[in-house]
Amino acid sequence: MNIGIITGASSGMGKEFVKLTMQNHLDLDEIWVIARRKERLEAWPSLYKEQKFRILPLDLQKKEDVECLKQILEETQPHIELFVHCAGFGIMGKIQDISMEEQAEMVDVNCRSVVEISSLLLPYMKYRGRMIYMASAAAFLPQPGFAVYAASKAFVLSYVRALRAENRERQLRVTAVCPGAVKTEFFNRALTKKHLPAYKKLVMADPKKVIKKAWKDNQQNKEISVYGKAIKLTHLVTKILPHSLFLQFIGRK
Ligand SMILES: NC(=O)c1ccc[n+]([C@@H]2O[C@H](COP(=O)([O-])OP(=O)(O)OC[C@H]3O[C@@H](n4cnc5c(N)ncnc54)[C@H](OP(=O)(O)O)[C@@H]3O)[C@@H](O)[C@H]2O)c1
């Protein structure tokens, strides 16, 4: 059975990936959609009647839910053509203003789930299969005021690059997607402790465009997908200049 798996499929960029997968007619026997909000996942089969979906309302923070995915994989023995990992969240604010529990949750969903799910799926990935992970431009530089999130995405970027190198012989196409601010529900939770600078609201990218580029970059087997001139420039300068220089100016308040 040929399948695609998309996490974070209830909202934002994950939702856009489901739509794009359908538009690209990958001829998948099933698309497995993962997120906690079951009612949102259940909307997919009625939207695309021609496609079989498997609704997996899993909380990737919970060990028992990850174990449940493991069992389904063992029972189904699928051939995975496409894996997209979009589940993730961030909370802006200084370290001392965010509870230890919330900080650990960010690490669990953004990092631990990447490690666990990748380990579970790798044996089932098809030769030349596609793996797309949502990192962030926050991965390029430490971010005072968004420290745990930026560190978690630096982890994702580093992990994904190594995963890609390890699987060169299987020709897995593995891409880390690193957008700047994107207009999604992400900010509903991200901004519970902090206001968003006005300029960020103005430069928020359209999720459809970010995902379209990520899809194309992954098809072309690019390691990193960066959308937009400003973020491309940020990527470049953060590779060239010492990070200590930026850290003198950002997050001073
Ligand atoms: N928006 C941005 O500015 C931006 C920029 C760069 C990178 N990113 C990254 O892009 C990814 C997608 O974010 P988005 O912007 O599309 O935000 P979003 O609309 O809030 O979507 C986040 C998705 O993650 C799922 N999720 C969160 N916690 C989960 C958990 N414990 N278990 C399972 N699923 C969980 C949510 O589903 P449920 O709530 O239904 O579980 C939702 O489908 C995230 O990794 C985010 O860090 C976002």
Ligand as a Chemical Component Dictionary entry (heavy atoms), coordinates in Angstrom:
data_LIG
# 
_chem_comp.id                   LIG 
_chem_comp.type                 NON-POLYMER 
_chem_comp.pdbx_formal_charge   0 
_chem_comp.three_letter_code    LIG 
# 
loop_
_chem_comp_atom.comp_id 
_chem_comp_atom.atom_id 
_chem_comp_atom.alt_atom_id 
_chem_comp_atom.type_symbol 
_chem_comp_atom.charge 
_chem_comp_atom.model_Cartn_x 
_chem_comp_atom.model_Cartn_y 
_chem_comp_atom.model_Cartn_z 
_chem_comp_atom.pdbx_ordinal 
LIG N1  N1  N 0  3.491  30.311 11.102 1  
LIG C1  C1  C 0  4.746  30.656 11.145 2  
LIG O1  O1  O 0  5.095  31.855 11.178 3  
LIG C2  C2  C 0  5.821  29.602 11.078 4  
LIG C3  C3  C 0  7.098  29.990 10.651 5  
LIG C4  C4  C 0  8.109  29.054 10.565 6  
LIG C5  C5  C 0  7.851  27.743 10.913 7  
LIG N2  N2  N 1  6.604  27.364 11.361 8  
LIG C6  C6  C 0  6.391  25.956 11.730 9  
LIG O2  O2  O 0  5.536  25.388 10.778 10 
LIG C7  C7  C 0  4.810  24.311 11.356 11 
LIG C8  C8  C 0  3.325  24.479 11.065 12 
LIG O3  O3  O 0  2.872  25.652 11.726 13 
LIG P1  P1  P 0  1.660  26.538 11.195 14 
LIG O4  O4  O 0  2.187  27.892 10.985 15 
LIG O5  O5  O -1 0.943  25.865 10.117 16 
LIG O6  O6  O 0  0.810  26.608 12.541 17 
LIG P2  P2  P 0  -0.641 26.067 12.921 18 
LIG O7  O7  O 0  -1.648 26.532 11.944 19 
LIG O8  O8  O 0  -0.825 26.425 14.354 20 
LIG O9  O9  O 0  -0.499 24.469 12.771 21 
LIG C9  C9  C 0  0.188  23.691 13.698 22 
LIG C10 C10 C 0  -0.253 22.247 13.536 23 
LIG O10 O10 O 0  0.446  21.448 14.500 24 
LIG C11 C11 C 0  -0.466 20.578 15.126 25 
LIG N3  N3  N 0  -0.020 20.251 16.474 26 
LIG C12 C12 C 0  0.383  21.120 17.450 27 
LIG N4  N4  N 0  0.655  20.455 18.585 28 
LIG C13 C13 C 0  0.435  19.136 18.315 29 
LIG C14 C14 C 0  0.521  17.946 19.096 30 
LIG N5  N5  N 0  0.866  17.971 20.398 31 
LIG N6  N6  N 0  0.230  16.771 18.515 32 
LIG C15 C15 C 0  -0.153 16.718 17.203 33 
LIG N7  N7  N 0  -0.266 17.809 16.420 34 
LIG C16 C16 C 0  0.018  19.000 16.991 35 
LIG C17 C17 C 0  -1.786 21.370 15.149 36 
LIG O11 O11 O 0  -2.898 20.504 15.214 37 
LIG P3  P3  P 0  -3.841 20.302 16.486 38 
LIG O12 O12 O 0  -3.882 21.583 17.243 39 
LIG O13 O13 O 0  -5.164 19.910 15.876 40 
LIG O14 O14 O 0  -3.209 19.189 17.236 41 
LIG C18 C18 C 0  -1.744 22.052 13.794 42 
LIG O15 O15 O 0  -2.277 21.213 12.803 43 
LIG C19 C19 C 0  5.176  24.320 12.843 44 
LIG O16 O16 O 0  6.195  23.367 13.062 45 
LIG C20 C20 C 0  5.742  25.706 13.069 46 
LIG O17 O17 O 0  6.684  25.734 14.111 47 
LIG C21 C21 C 0  5.591  28.270 11.445 48 
# 
loop_
_chem_comp_bond.comp_id 
_chem_comp_bond.atom_id_1 
_chem_comp_bond.atom_id_2 
_chem_comp_bond.value_order 
_chem_comp_bond.pdbx_ordinal 
LIG N1  C1  SING 1  
LIG C1  O1  DOUB 2  
LIG C1  C2  SING 3  
LIG C2  C3  SING 4  
LIG C2  C21 DOUB 5  
LIG C3  C4  DOUB 6  
LIG C4  C5  SING 7  
LIG C5  N2  DOUB 8  
LIG N2  C6  SING 9  
LIG N2  C21 SING 10 
LIG C6  O2  SING 11 
LIG C6  C20 SING 12 
LIG O2  C7  SING 13 
LIG C7  C8  SING 14 
LIG C7  C19 SING 15 
LIG C8  O3  SING 16 
LIG O3  P1  SING 17 
LIG P1  O4  DOUB 18 
LIG P1  O5  SING 19 
LIG P1  O6  SING 20 
LIG O6  P2  SING 21 
LIG P2  O7  DOUB 22 
LIG P2  O8  SING 23 
LIG P2  O9  SING 24 
LIG O9  C9  SING 25 
LIG C9  C10 SING 26 
LIG C10 O10 SING 27 
LIG C10 C18 SING 28 
LIG O10 C11 SING 29 
LIG C11 N3  SING 30 
LIG C11 C17 SING 31 
LIG N3  C12 SING 32 
LIG N3  C16 SING 33 
LIG C12 N4  DOUB 34 
LIG N4  C13 SING 35 
LIG C13 C14 SING 36 
LIG C13 C16 DOUB 37 
LIG C14 N5  SING 38 
LIG C14 N6  DOUB 39 
LIG N6  C15 SING 40 
LIG C15 N7  DOUB 41 
LIG N7  C16 SING 42 
LIG C17 O11 SING 43 
LIG C17 C18 SING 44 
LIG O11 P3  SING 45 
LIG P3  O12 DOUB 46 
LIG P3  O13 SING 47 
LIG P3  O14 SING 48 
LIG C18 O15 SING 49 
LIG C19 O16 SING 50 
LIG C19 C20 SING 51 
LIG C20 O17 SING 52 
# 
